[in-house]
Amino acid sequence: MYPGPGESFSLNAWCRLLDDFAAAQKDNSAGRRRAGELKKLARVSRELRATSSNVGKGNATYPAPKVCPLCVATADELLDKYGVDELTFNDYFRLTRAGKVTVINKRKLYRDHLELSTLFRGWLCSFCNVNKIPLLDARTTAEYKLYQGRLYVNCTTFPSS
């Protein structure tokens, strides 16, 4: 049985997995038929994803903010964790404990939508849109927290030079 989308796979990664499964099928009539079905499923899923993306991004309900809200939320957690009154986040913006955001280097924000729907979720920077959101979409909250914990341990294992 093949895994479904959302079972620890983003839709894009799932389509690539289907292509790999199709390529690995045996070269007999049953294998060719199964490979064709898998390729068709991947193609239709990509088409649905593209259509929902175009419509969902067109449903942006408010103008872009100055900074990515996921980055601000991350910076806010770091303020609490380290007990500081002000934090500069990746040479992107400065956040104070009072919630004041000062942009240092402006970044382009992208319209994010919920895959396979027309629901607009918000404006995100490229890093969050490409790296964080697919991880959030493909994992449960508990799985994501475990992943973030492992990532933190990996990143703090060796001292920075």
C-alpha positions in Angstrom: 0.0 0.0 0.0 1.4 3.4 -1.0 1.4 6.2 1.6 -1.1 9.0 1.1 -0.4 12.7 0.9 -0.2 14.2 4.4 1.2 11.0 5.8 4.5 12.7 6.6 4.7 13.9 3.0 3.9 17.3 1.5 1.8 17.0 -1.7 4.8 17.9 -3.9 7.0 15.2 -2.2 4.2 12.7 -2.5 3.9 13.3 -6.3 7.6 12.7 -6.6 7.3 9.5 -4.6 4.5 8.4 -7.0 6.8 9.0 -9.9 9.5 7.0 -8.3 7.1 4.1 -7.5 5.9 4.2 -11.2 9.5 4.0 -12.4 10.2 1.0 -10.2 7.3 -1.2 -11.5 8.1 -4.5 -13.2 8.2 -4.6 -17.0 5.2 -6.7 -17.5 1.5 -5.9 -18.3 0.5 -5.6 -14.7 3.5 -3.4 -13.8 3.0 -1.2 -16.8 -0.7 -0.7 -16.0 0.2 0.1 -12.3 2.9 2.5 -13.5 0.5 4.3 -15.8 -2.1 4.6 -12.9 0.6 6.0 -10.6 1.8 8.5 -13.2 -1.8 9.6 -13.9 -2.4 10.1 -10.1 0.7 12.2 -9.8 -0.2 14.3 -12.9 -3.8 14.9 -11.7 -2.6 15.8 -8.2 -0.1 18.3 -9.6 -2.8 19.8 -11.8 -5.1 20.1 -8.8 -2.3 21.7 -6.7 -1.6 24.2 -9.5 -5.2 25.2 -9.9 -5.8 25.5 -6.1 -2.6 27.5 -5.8 -3.7 30.1 -8.5 -7.2 30.5 -7.0 -6.0 30.5 -3.4 -3.3 33.1 -4.0 -5.9 35.2 -5.8 -8.0 35.2 -2.6 -5.5 37.3 -0.6 -7.8 39.0 1.8 -5.5 41.7 3.2 -2.4 43.6 2.0 1.1 42.2 2.8 2.5 43.2 6.2 6.0 44.6 6.7 7.5 41.3 7.9 6.7 37.6 7.8 4.4 36.7 10.8 6.0 33.3 11.2 9.4 35.0 11.6 7.9 37.4 14.1 6.4 34.5 16.1 9.8 32.7 16.1 11.6 35.9 17.2 9.0 36.4 20.0 9.6 32.9 21.3 13.4 33.6 21.3 12.7 36.9 23.3 11.0 34.8 26.0 13.5 31.9 25.9 16.6 34.1 26.3 14.9 36.8 28.5 16.1 39.8 26.4 14.2 43.0 25.8 15.2 43.3 22.1 16.2 40.9 19.4 17.6 41.3 15.9 16.3 38.4 13.8 18.6 37.2 10.9 19.5 40.8 9.9 15.8 41.0 8.8 14.0 43.0 11.5 14.4 44.0 15.2 11.7 43.1 17.7 11.2 44.6 21.2 9.4 43.0 24.1 6.7 45.7 23.6 6.0 44.1 20.2 7.5 47.0 18.1 9.0 45.7 14.8 11.6 47.7 12.9 12.5 46.4 9.5 16.3 46.3 8.8 16.3 44.6 5.4 13.0 44.3 3.6 12.1 40.9 2.1 9.5 40.0 -0.5 6.5 38.2 1.0 4.5 35.6 -0.8 0.8 34.7 -0.7 0.5 31.2 1.0 -2.6 29.1 0.5 -3.7 25.7 1.9 -2.9 23.1 -0.6 -5.9 21.6 -2.6 -8.1 24.4 -1.4 -8.7 28.0 -2.2 -8.1 29.1 1.4 -5.6 32.0 1.7 -3.5 31.5 4.8 -1.3 34.6 4.9 1.8 36.4 3.7 5.1 34.6 4.3 8.8 35.1 3.5 10.4 32.7 1.0 12.2 30.7 3.8 9.0 30.1 5.7 7.0 29.4 2.6 9.5 26.9 1.2 10.9 25.3 4.4 8.5 25.7 7.4 5.0 25.4 5.9 5.6 22.1 4.0 6.9 20.6 7.3 3.8 21.8 9.1 1.5 20.6 6.4 3.0 17.1 6.4 3.2 16.5 10.1 1.0 16.5 13.2 1.7 19.1 15.8 3.4 16.4 18.1 5.6 15.2 15.2 6.6 18.7 14.3 7.6 19.5 17.9 9.7 16.4 18.0 11.3 17.4 14.6 12.0 20.9 15.9 13.6 19.4 19.1 15.9 17.2 17.0 16.8 20.1 14.7 17.6 22.3 17.8 19.9 19.6 19.2 21.6 19.1 15.8 22.2 22.8 15.4 23.6 23.3 18.9 25.8 20.2 19.0 28.9 21.9 17.6 30.1 25.4 18.6 29.9 28.0 15.9 33.3 29.3 14.6 
